[in-house]
């Protein structure tokens, strides 16, 4: 089941082609927004929602590749570049399969970005000392070894570890190590900070 807020943008200077594509996609339950020029699409205030773009490469004014280049830095449609290149006349089944694939890819990219943003927010809630302790523990050091590295007591490391687990929403130490790995934390080495 696909979310109702997903949108397929069609940019084609041939109105009849755009209307035919729009009718096909709507008949298959897709929400569609149609444009007859690349500039109209670029000027349109697009929603921040899961989307894909069907773009005619040969248009007067801005060609499809120029439009794609201009939006690639600003938005995730299409994420990481084109999913497919189709030739006119477009095979309906190939087009529908490409749209489904592009929307699925954008959904996954958005979910991954949201999960990473949540993880970063959790990490940023840590105190500076907790940010020093986390990579040491995640690298496999025991509490007493991390304490020695930081010049603090083992008990203090245990307290920090508990706070880190709670703030990072880690239900186990293995989960915490996995989360730290996703953050790609580096060990800064010994530090002489306060506890």
C-alpha positions as CSV (number, residue, x, y, z in Angstrom):
1,X,0.0,0.0,0.0
2,X,1.4,3.3,-1.0
3,X,1.1,6.5,1.0
4,X,-1.5,8.9,-0.2
5,X,0.8,11.9,-0.2
6,X,3.2,10.5,-2.9
7,X,3.3,12.5,-6.0
8,X,4.4,12.0,-9.6
9,X,5.6,15.1,-11.4
10,X,5.5,15.0,-15.2
11,X,7.4,17.6,-17.2
12,X,6.8,17.4,-21.0
13,X,6.4,20.2,-23.5
14,X,4.0,18.1,-25.6
15,X,0.7,18.7,-23.8
16,X,-0.9,15.6,-25.4
17,X,1.9,13.3,-24.1
18,X,1.8,14.8,-20.6
19,X,-2.0,14.4,-20.5
20,X,-1.8,10.8,-21.7
21,X,0.9,10.0,-19.1
22,X,-1.1,11.8,-16.4
23,X,-4.3,9.8,-17.3
24,X,-2.4,6.5,-17.2
25,X,-0.8,7.2,-13.8
26,X,-4.1,8.5,-12.3
27,X,-5.9,5.3,-13.6
28,X,-3.3,3.4,-11.5
29,X,-4.0,5.4,-8.4
30,X,-1.1,7.9,-8.6
31,X,-1.4,11.6,-7.7
32,X,0.1,13.6,-10.6
33,X,1.2,17.2,-11.2
34,X,1.8,18.2,-14.8
35,X,4.1,20.9,-16.2
36,X,4.8,21.9,-19.8
37,X,8.2,23.3,-19.2
38,X,11.2,22.7,-17.0
39,X,11.1,26.3,-15.8
40,X,7.5,25.9,-14.7
41,X,8.5,22.8,-12.7
42,X,11.4,24.6,-11.1
43,X,9.3,27.6,-10.2
44,X,6.6,25.4,-8.6
45,X,6.7,25.2,-4.8
46,X,7.0,21.5,-4.5
47,X,5.8,19.6,-1.3
48,X,8.4,17.9,0.8
49,X,6.9,14.4,0.2
50,X,7.8,11.2,-1.5
51,X,7.8,11.9,-5.2
52,X,9.3,11.0,-8.6
53,X,9.8,12.9,-11.7
54,X,9.0,12.0,-15.3
55,X,11.0,14.3,-17.4
56,X,11.2,14.8,-21.2
57,X,14.8,15.2,-22.2
58,X,14.2,17.2,-25.4
59,X,12.3,20.4,-24.6
60,X,12.7,24.0,-25.7
61,X,14.3,26.2,-23.1
62,X,15.7,24.1,-20.3
63,X,16.2,20.5,-21.5
64,X,15.4,17.6,-19.2
65,X,19.1,17.0,-18.2
66,X,19.5,20.7,-17.3
67,X,16.3,20.5,-15.1
68,X,17.6,17.3,-13.5
69,X,20.9,19.0,-12.8
70,X,19.3,22.0,-11.2
71,X,17.0,20.1,-8.9
72,X,19.5,17.4,-7.9
73,X,21.2,19.6,-5.4
74,X,17.8,20.9,-3.9
75,X,15.6,17.8,-3.7
76,X,15.5,14.0,-3.6
77,X,13.5,13.6,-6.9
78,X,15.0,11.6,-8.4
79,X,17.3,10.6,-5.6
80,X,20.8,10.1,-6.7
81,X,19.9,10.5,-10.4
82,X,17.6,8.9,-12.9
83,X,16.1,5.5,-12.1
84,X,15.3,4.7,-15.8
85,X,15.5,6.2,-19.3
86,X,12.5,5.4,-21.4
87,X,12.0,6.2,-25.1
88,X,8.8,7.6,-26.7
89,X,6.4,6.1,-27.3
90,X,6.6,4.9,-23.8
91,X,5.7,1.4,-22.9
92,X,3.0,1.7,-20.3
93,X,4.1,-1.3,-18.2
94,X,7.7,-0.1,-18.2
95,X,6.7,3.4,-17.2
96,X,4.5,2.1,-14.3
97,X,7.2,-0.2,-13.1
98,X,9.8,2.7,-13.2
99,X,7.4,5.0,-11.3
100,X,6.8,2.3,-8.6
101,X,10.6,1.6,-8.4
102,X,11.4,5.4,-8.1
103,X,8.8,6.0,-5.4
104,X,9.9,2.9,-3.5
105,X,13.5,4.2,-3.7
106,X,12.5,7.7,-2.6
107,X,10.5,6.3,0.4
108,X,13.5,4.2,1.5
109,X,15.9,7.2,1.1
110,X,13.5,9.4,3.1
111,X,13.1,6.8,5.8
112,X,16.9,6.3,6.0
113,X,17.4,10.1,6.2
114,X,14.8,10.4,9.0
115,X,16.4,7.6,11.0
116,X,19.8,9.1,10.6
117,X,18.6,12.5,11.7
118,X,16.9,11.0,14.8
119,X,20.2,9.2,15.6
120,X,22.2,12.4,15.2
121,X,19.7,14.2,17.5
122,X,20.1,11.6,20.1
123,X,23.9,11.8,19.8
124,X,23.8,15.6,20.1
125,X,21.8,15.3,23.4
126,X,24.9,13.7,24.9
127,X,27.2,15.8,27.1
128,X,30.7,16.5,25.9
129,X,32.1,13.9,28.3
130,X,29.5,11.3,27.2
131,X,30.6,11.9,23.6
132,X,34.2,11.1,24.7
133,X,33.1,7.9,26.6
134,X,30.8,6.5,23.8
135,X,33.5,5.8,21.1
136,X,35.8,4.3,23.7
137,X,33.1,1.8,24.9
138,X,31.9,1.2,21.3
139,X,35.5,0.3,20.3
140,X,35.5,-2.5,22.8
141,X,37.2,-1.0,25.8
142,X,36.1,-2.2,29.2
143,X,34.7,0.4,31.6
144,X,38.0,0.4,33.5
145,X,40.0,0.8,30.3
146,X,37.9,3.8,29.2
147,X,38.2,5.3,32.7
148,X,42.0,5.0,32.4
149,X,42.0,6.6,29.0
150,X,40.0,9.5,30.2
151,X,41.6,9.8,33.7
152,X,38.3,9.3,35.5
153,X,37.0,6.5,37.8
154,X,35.4,3.3,36.5
155,X,32.2,4.2,38.5
156,X,32.0,7.5,36.6
157,X,32.3,5.6,33.3
158,X,29.5,3.3,34.4
159,X,27.3,6.4,35.2
160,X,28.1,7.9,31.8
161,X,27.4,4.6,30.1
162,X,23.9,4.4,31.7
163,X,23.1,8.0,30.6
164,X,24.4,7.3,27.1
165,X,22.3,4.1,26.8
166,X,19.2,6.1,27.9
167,X,19.8,9.1,25.7
168,X,20.7,7.0,22.6
169,X,17.6,4.8,23.3
170,X,19.7,1.7,23.2
171,X,18.0,-1.4,24.7
172,X,21.3,-3.3,24.9
173,X,25.0,-2.6,24.7
174,X,25.2,-4.4,21.3
175,X,22.5,-1.9,20.0
176,X,24.6,1.0,21.4
177,X,27.7,-0.3,19.5
178,X,25.6,-0.6,16.3
179,X,24.3,3.0,16.7
180,X,27.8,4.3,17.3
181,X,29.0,2.5,14.2
182,X,26.2,4.2,12.2
183,X,27.6,7.5,13.5
184,X,31.1,6.6,12.4
185,X,32.6,7.9,15.7
186,X,36.3,8.3,16.0
187,X,38.2,7.8,19.2
188,X,39.9,11.1,20.2
189,X,42.3,9.4,22.6
190,X,43.1,10.5,26.1
191,X,41.5,13.7,27.4
192,X,41.9,15.7,30.5
193,X,38.4,17.0,30.9
194,X,36.3,17.3,34.0
195,X,33.8,14.5,35.1
